[in-house]
Amino acid sequence: RPQLQVIAESPKKSYRIVIEGPSLLLDNIIDQSTHNKIPNQHELRPPKAMFLPNNNAQAEKDAQRQCFSRIEGWCIDKIPENLRSEVVVTVQEVQCGDPNCAPVDTLITILFNSGESGMVALPMEAREVTREELDHEFPTVDVLTKWHAGEEAEWPPEDDLNIGAPEMPPLRFNVGQNVLCRVGPTEWHKGVIVQQWYRETTWPAGAWAPYKVALEDGRSIFAPGDMDQIIKAAPP
């Protein structure tokens, strides 16, 4: 077997370390004070987990996958039996960059063979999700049936999305006002405000964008902040 020899010395002893396979063999140990060779070999074996993956990290991943599977099972149970054969449910955790929201959200995607899909965002880690939490946020049978048939259906309902909007602070620009939006490090595009305090169905509760903007190039974007570095009045 291949060997690697390394000579190491201390004030009183020198060592020839032979690395052979998974073991470290120390021999030819010389006592410098007496110049006598110590004939016995001493085998030093590395700790069993020295070169193994982090066992704790693997255990955490396994536990997370079990949580995902449990939530997926609950979702399937809530979908009518006649729709289950044509649906795929996936669960994942996503980072939320909003300091006012939970740092990690559990995102559930419901995809039907028709191509229609919906998402449910729970502001908590997968291990914290309970069946009761899921029941409260899960789409209704009517919405699921429309998705199955390839029809669009809002979830959560538009009324739920607008809860709290009247209590939001006033903004600088009104609907219909022309603005310039920053869409890159140095790139600005002209657009018009089409909505104040916009949010999407997949966003966690309490997450809002100050503006939804229709750009002149046809794109629809949202402005994440009401400041000149992001959005400003268009020149006359």
SVG drawing of the C-alpha trace seen along z (x, -y; Angstrom):
<svg xmlns="http://www.w3.org/2000/svg" viewBox="-67 -69 89 72">
<polyline fill="none" stroke="black" stroke-width="0.4" points="0.0,0.0 1.3,-3.6 3.0,-5.2 3.8,-8.8 6.6,-9.4 6.9,-12.7 9.7,-13.5 8.7,-15.6 10.9,-16.6 10.3,-17.9 13.1,-19.0 13.4,-15.4 12.0,-13.1 11.9,-12.7 9.2,-10.8 8.9,-9.2 5.2,-9.2 4.1,-6.7 0.7,-7.4 -0.6,-4.0 -4.3,-3.7 -6.5,-5.1 -4.0,-4.6 -1.1,-6.7 1.9,-4.5 4.5,-6.1 7.8,-4.2 11.5,-4.8 10.7,-7.0 14.1,-8.2 14.5,-9.4 17.0,-12.3 18.1,-12.3 19.4,-8.7 19.6,-8.2 17.8,-4.9 15.3,-3.8 11.9,-2.9 11.1,0.2 7.3,0.4 5.0,-1.0 2.1,-3.0 -0.9,-3.1 -3.0,-6.3 -6.3,-6.1 -8.2,-9.3 -11.6,-9.8 -14.2,-7.9 -16.1,-11.0 -13.0,-13.1 -13.5,-12.8 -17.2,-12.0 -20.0,-14.5 -21.5,-16.5 -23.9,-14.0 -25.9,-16.7 -26.5,-18.6 -27.6,-15.3 -30.0,-14.6 -31.4,-18.1 -32.0,-17.6 -33.7,-14.3 -36.0,-15.8 -36.8,-18.7 -37.7,-16.2 -40.0,-14.4 -41.7,-17.7 -42.2,-18.4 -43.6,-14.9 -46.0,-15.3 -47.3,-18.7 -47.7,-17.2 -49.8,-14.4 -52.0,-16.8 -52.5,-18.8 -53.4,-15.7 -56.0,-14.8 -57.6,-18.3 -57.9,-17.9 -61.1,-16.2 -60.5,-12.6 -61.6,-13.1 -58.9,-15.7 -55.9,-14.0 -54.7,-11.9 -54.1,-15.1 -52.2,-17.2 -48.7,-17.5 -48.0,-19.2 -44.5,-20.4 -43.3,-22.0 -40.1,-24.0 -38.7,-26.6 -37.8,-30.0 -35.9,-32.9 -37.9,-36.1 -35.9,-39.3 -38.5,-41.5 -37.3,-42.3 -41.0,-42.6 -41.7,-39.0 -40.6,-35.6 -37.1,-34.9 -38.2,-31.6 -41.5,-30.8 -43.0,-27.5 -44.1,-27.6 -46.6,-25.1 -47.1,-24.8 -50.2,-23.1 -49.9,-22.2 -52.6,-20.6 -52.2,-18.8 -54.3,-21.6 -51.4,-24.0 -53.1,-26.1 -51.4,-26.3 -51.5,-28.1 -49.4,-28.7 -49.8,-28.9 -47.3,-30.7 -47.1,-30.1 -44.9,-32.5 -43.0,-29.7 -40.6,-26.9 -41.9,-23.5 -41.4,-22.0 -43.7,-24.6 -46.6,-24.0 -49.6,-22.3 -52.7,-20.8 -54.8,-23.7 -52.5,-26.3 -52.8,-24.6 -56.6,-24.3 -56.8,-28.0 -54.7,-29.0 -55.6,-26.2 -57.6,-27.0 -61.3,-26.2 -62.7,-23.3 -64.2,-25.8 -60.8,-27.3 -59.2,-23.8 -61.9,-22.8 -61.3,-25.8 -57.5,-25.2 -58.2,-21.6 -60.4,-22.7 -57.7,-25.2 -59.6,-28.3 -57.9,-31.1 -58.9,-31.7 -57.3,-34.1 -56.1,-32.7 -56.2,-34.2 -59.3,-36.1 -58.7,-39.7 -60.6,-40.9 -58.1,-39.2 -55.2,-40.7 -56.6,-44.2 -57.1,-43.8 -55.2,-46.6 -54.5,-48.6 -56.5,-51.7 -54.4,-51.8 -51.1,-52.1 -49.2,-55.4 -49.6,-57.9 -47.3,-57.6 -45.7,-60.3 -47.2,-59.3 -50.9,-58.7 -52.4,-56.2 -52.0,-57.5 -48.9,-59.5 -45.9,-59.1 -42.7,-58.0 -39.2,-56.7 -38.4,-53.3 -34.9,-51.9 -34.7,-48.5 -30.9,-48.0 -27.8,-49.4 -27.9,-52.5 -30.9,-51.8 -34.2,-53.7 -37.5,-53.1 -40.5,-55.3 -43.9,-54.0 -47.2,-54.9 -48.5,-54.0 -51.4,-51.6 -51.8,-50.6 -50.8,-51.7 -49.9,-49.1 -49.6,-46.1 -49.1,-42.5 -49.0,-39.1 -50.8,-35.9 -47.5,-34.1 -46.2,-36.8 -46.3,-36.3 -49.0,-38.1 -48.1,-41.7 -45.8,-42.0 -46.6,-44.9 -44.9,-46.9 -45.7,-50.7 -46.5,-50.7 -47.3,-48.5 -46.1,-50.2 -46.8,-49.6 -43.7,-50.3 -43.8,-51.8 -42.1,-48.7 -45.1,-46.6 -43.7,-45.1 -45.5,-45.2 -43.3,-45.6 -43.6,-46.7 -41.5,-49.2 -40.2,-47.7 -39.7,-51.1 -41.0,-54.7 -37.7,-56.5 -35.9,-58.4 -33.2,-55.7 -36.0,-53.3 -38.8,-55.4 -39.0,-59.1 -41.2,-61.6 -40.8,-61.5 -39.7,-64.8 -42.5,-66.8"/>
</svg>
